């Protein structure tokens, strides 16, 4: 997919996507807690693709949250990187599956057992988008505790 790279305000984009998603999430009893600093945080990227990536992470957080109904979206600047994380307090991902979650069509055991809808391509798509923007994505998770997916992108000076 060709990307339309331009200077975008990553903070404004993150706030906009989070706000739009929050309306949908509230219908299911979820609270989205944004921690987005004021001021511009410029990155070079395709706003539509990066918005899709964030939406996917938020949608996954809702699907895999179990009984917990709070999701945190945090954006910060770490030196030359913009760091965006989505954290849930859900079912988590066992350590044995964490390296596989970005593989196309991978579905973890918990998602199959709980019959959580999905195709297994969302996180592969997110990783592809992030890599195309010169960044990387990580996951930190513990089964039964929750997960944090973090996207790091180079800041445009």
Protein Blocks (a to p, Z undefined) as FASTA:
>chain_A
ZZddddddfklmmmmmmmmmmmmmmmnopacdddddedjddddddfklmmmmmmmmmmmm
mmmnomaccdcdddddehjaccdddddfbebpafklmmmmmpghiacfklmmnopacehl
mmmmmmmmmmmnopacdddddehkbccddddddddZZ
